[in-house]
Amino acid sequence: MTHDQHNIREALADIVDGLNVKRAKHELLHDGADLTPVFLEILAERGYRPLTVSDVPVEPGERVPAFLLVGATAFFGWVFWEQFTSWKIRKLWGSVIKNARGDWDLQIPEARPTVIYANTSLKLEMDIDHPPAF
């Protein structure tokens, strides 16, 4: 592995781990090369598995980190339960990027078969009544 390849892998690992960089939207291109295959390797090395939202084992009051890949772009977000009222909740993946209304810019509902890369071993507790801005 060349020095440049090592530095690229370290930078991509920092994105996955959320170190030295804010996990949000990341273009996986470098000097015209698509780094998506390398990013997928690092996700697997770090315990991220391809799952659908419905396959992610998360209960109300918990959240699991996950990446959505669209072409050569990685979006970071969380799988969690969104509560509307005391009796109405839904499970979804929501990007950390917000839209103008302050809602998750990208959302994947539980019924959609879209593959995300989630790490269930990094599950965290959250206040379902007052979800953090992530």
C-alpha positions in Angstrom: 0.0 0.0 0.0 1.4 3.4 -1.0 1.6 6.3 1.4 -1.2 8.1 -0.5 -3.4 5.0 -0.3 -2.7 4.7 3.4 -3.7 8.4 3.9 -6.9 7.9 1.9 -7.9 4.9 4.0 -7.2 6.8 7.2 -9.3 9.7 6.0 -12.2 7.4 5.1 -11.9 5.6 8.4 -12.1 9.0 10.2 -15.4 9.6 8.4 -16.8 6.2 9.4 -15.6 6.6 13.0 -16.6 10.3 13.2 -13.1 11.4 14.1 -11.5 14.7 13.0 -14.5 15.2 10.7 -18.2 15.8 11.1 -20.2 12.8 9.7 -22.7 14.2 7.3 -22.4 14.1 3.5 -19.1 12.9 2.0 -18.2 12.6 -1.7 -16.2 9.5 -2.2 -14.1 10.7 -5.1 -10.4 11.6 -5.1 -8.5 12.7 -8.2 -11.3 11.3 -10.3 -11.2 7.9 -8.6 -14.4 6.4 -7.0 -13.4 5.4 -3.5 -16.7 3.7 -2.7 -15.2 0.1 -2.8 -12.6 1.2 -0.2 -15.2 2.9 1.9 -17.3 -0.3 1.9 -14.3 -2.3 3.0 -13.7 0.1 5.9 -17.4 0.0 6.9 -17.2 -3.8 7.0 -14.0 -3.7 9.1 -15.7 -1.4 11.5 -18.8 -3.6 12.0 -21.2 -1.9 9.6 -23.4 -4.4 7.8 -25.8 -4.0 4.8 -29.3 -4.0 6.2 -32.7 -2.4 5.5 -34.2 -0.1 8.1 -36.7 -2.9 9.1 -33.7 -5.3 9.7 -32.0 -2.9 12.2 -32.7 -4.1 15.7 -33.6 -0.8 17.5 -36.2 -0.1 20.0 -38.0 3.2 20.8 -35.5 5.3 22.8 -32.5 3.9 20.9 -30.6 4.9 17.8 -28.1 3.1 15.6 -25.5 4.8 13.3 -25.8 4.1 9.6 -24.6 5.3 6.2 -26.6 5.5 3.0 -24.6 5.3 -0.2 -25.9 7.0 -3.3 -23.6 6.7 -6.2 -20.2 7.9 -4.9 -21.7 9.9 -2.0 -22.0 8.7 1.6 -24.7 10.2 3.9 -24.5 9.6 7.6 -27.6 9.3 9.7 -29.4 7.2 12.4 -32.0 4.5 12.5 -34.4 5.3 15.3 -38.1 5.6 16.2 -39.6 9.1 15.6 -42.5 9.8 18.0 -45.4 12.0 16.8 -47.7 11.5 19.7 -47.8 9.1 22.7 -49.3 6.4 20.5 -48.0 7.3 17.0 -44.4 6.4 16.2 -42.5 5.2 13.2 -39.1 3.6 12.6 -36.8 5.3 10.0 -33.3 6.2 8.9 -32.8 10.0 9.0 -29.8 11.8 7.7 -28.0 14.2 10.0 -28.4 16.8 7.3 -31.6 18.8 7.8 -33.8 20.6 5.3 -35.2 24.1 5.6 -38.0 23.0 7.9 -35.5 21.4 10.3 -36.6 17.9 9.3 -34.2 15.1 8.2 -33.3 16.0 4.6 -33.1 12.3 3.6 -35.4 9.8 5.2 -35.9 6.0 4.6 -39.0 4.6 6.2 -39.1 1.0 7.6 -41.1 -0.4 4.6 -38.6 0.7 2.0 -36.1 -2.0 0.9 -33.2 0.5 0.6 -29.9 -0.9 1.8 -28.0 1.1 4.4 -24.8 0.2 6.3 -25.6 0.0 10.1 -23.5 -0.8 13.1 -25.8 -2.3 15.7 -22.9 -2.7 18.2 -22.8 1.2 18.4 -26.4 1.5 19.5 -27.0 4.5 21.8 -29.9 5.6 24.0 -31.8 8.7 23.1 -34.8 10.6 24.5 -37.7 9.7 22.2 -39.7 12.7 23.3 -36.9 15.1 22.5 -34.6 13.5 19.8 -31.3 15.3 19.6 -30.3 17.2 16.5 -27.8 14.4 16.0 
